Amino acid sequence: MEKLTFEFKNSQKVTKAVHVGVVASGDLEVLVYPTDKQVTSLEITTGSDGFKEVWGNVLQRFFDRYPLLADFKINDFGATPGVVNLRLTQAMEALKDEE
């Protein structure tokens, strides 16, 4: 099990908490919380060691498109980069639905 942390300078403040996905084989859950910080922070717990660079690339691509300012907690159980992007996009859409 590996714990990863990332920070991004983003601008679109999140005002509601959301939860999408589940921790199950090949899947992950994403929890998003509003923050008072000036950066987006991510805490990732993953069962797949050695993929920090891949995570960084997927997250950079996502936040270049959707600059959400929030605290993220991600619990991963072997999700592929495509599933990670899908869950992040679902969280972003859930935030839009709650506005």
KEDREN-811946 format. One record per residue (C-alpha): x, y, z; residue in one letter. Coordinates in steps of 0.1 Angstrom, whole numbers, plus 5000, padded with zeros to 4 digits. Each point is the difference from the previous one (the first is absolute). Layout:
// KEDREN-811946
XYZA...
//
This chain:
// KEDREN-811946
500050005000M501350344991E498950355010K500550284975L499550385003T499750264973F499250374999E498750224971F499450374997K496450014989N497350275000S496549864999Q499049985037K497949705010V497150085024T498549665007K501549665009A499449704977V500849634999H500149784969V501249644994G500849715023V503149835012V499949684982A502249804976S501050224971G498150305013D500450295024L498050255020E500550384998V499050235029L500150374994V499850265027Y499950384999P503250175012T501250345012D503549934987K501450164969Q500949674984V498249684992T501449715020S499649634993L500749715024E500049674982I500149665016T500749734974T500649635001G502250034969S503550115008D502350194977G497550204979F500650355013K501150134966E496949854983V497750165027W501750334995G499549994963N496349915003V499450265026L501850284981Q497949924969R496850015020F500850335019F501250174968D496449954988R498150045033Y501950225024P498049905031L501250155033L499349755027A501449725022D499949664984F500349665017K500349714976I499949635011N501249784971D499949634995F501949964967G498050234978A501350074965T500850364989P496750004980G498049905031V501850275021V499150264974N496449884999L499650025037R501550355002L497750114972T497049855018Q501050195032A500250324979M496649944985E498549925035A501350345011L498350174971K496749825008D500150135036E500550374990E
//
